Amino acid sequence: MQVTYDPATVSYEQLLDVLWRHIDPTDAGGQFVDRGSQYRSAIFYHDQEQHDLAEKSKQALQQSGRFDKPIVTEILPFKAFYVAEDYHQDYYKKNPLRYKYYRWNSGRDQFLEKTWSKEIKKAALTTKTTPYHKPDDATLRKTLTPLQYKVTQKEGTEPPFKNAYWDNKQAGIYVDIVSGEPLFSSLDKYKSGTGWPSFTRPLVKDNIVEREDRKFFSVRTEIRSRHGDSHLGHVFSDGPPPTGLRYCMNSAALRFIPVDQLEKEGYGEFLASFK
């Protein structure tokens, strides 16, 4: 992959840090299930400064003691870049379910979670606090209806065509019924014919978590909220342009906030998209 970046926005050191957290730098024979020299990790530097920063970053990672084995990622001079064939470009967008199935079974995510979990938790604690959180179970049982509790906490599914928002045509946003975090916008809602509210994309992607769901003898991609950890629904690759995705959600997991209430409810930042 060749990265074009603005040094005023992100540094080369930050890019290196991202690389280390997405690979196994101790594997010289490939990466996870992909074996062969063509799959080995490498950093191709464009100038002496990049070379020195890459070497320094590699040395720091080795001295950190995070890995029991040596860091073998190569640092090589850039010579040529070859663009992959069209069917490789944006493969994770064109074939999202196949990509997620492959990635999970490759073992990459499990390796990264095990290797970097402490840093992930530490980063979450040191970043600015979020107003969105999950109440305790006793509170949820008091504030949610039985259906809302079943859907969000027990991964249930509400009946199609007999739920609050499947045919809602009002302008506004949909937030997590548990945490209040913004999830979807009416601007991305469309009539899917399934009987559940459907969207082509999330309103705030960082508030969406995808997980593999193997229930009912099939492999699906479950959608949960990040802060509330609510079960929301599933995403499928049979949606309309521009994403080709169908985020099929349960109304019971959502709360709708009309445009004229966004400012009052604390979601004024999303008003501009409706003008």
Sequence and secondary structure as in RCSB ss.txt:
>XXXX:A:sequence
MQVTYDPATVSYEQLLDVLWRHIDPTDAGGQFVDRGSQYRSAIFYHDQEQHDLAEKSKQALQQSGRFDKPIVTEI
LPFKAFYVAEDYHQDYYKKNPLRYKYYRWNSGRDQFLEKTWSKEIKKAALTTKTTPYHKPDDATLRKTLTPLQYK
VTQKEGTEPPFKNAYWDNKQAGIYVDIVSGEPLFSSLDKYKSGTGWPSFTRPLVKDNIVEREDRKFFSVRTEIRS
RHGDSHLGHVFSDGPPPTGLRYCMNSAALRFIPVDQLEKEGYGEFLASFK
>XXXX:A:secstr
      TTTS HHHHHHHHHTTS TT SSEETTEESGGGS EEEESSHHHHHHHHHHHHHHHHTT  SS    EE
EE        GGGTTHHHHSHHHHHHHHHHHTHHHHHHHHHHHHHHHHHHHS   S     HHHHHHHS HHHHH
HHHH     TTSSSSTT   SEEEEETTT  EEEEGGGEE  SSSS EESS SSGGGEEEEEE GGGS EEEEEE
TTT  EEEEEES   TTT  EEEE GGGEEEEEGGGHHHHT GGGGGGG 
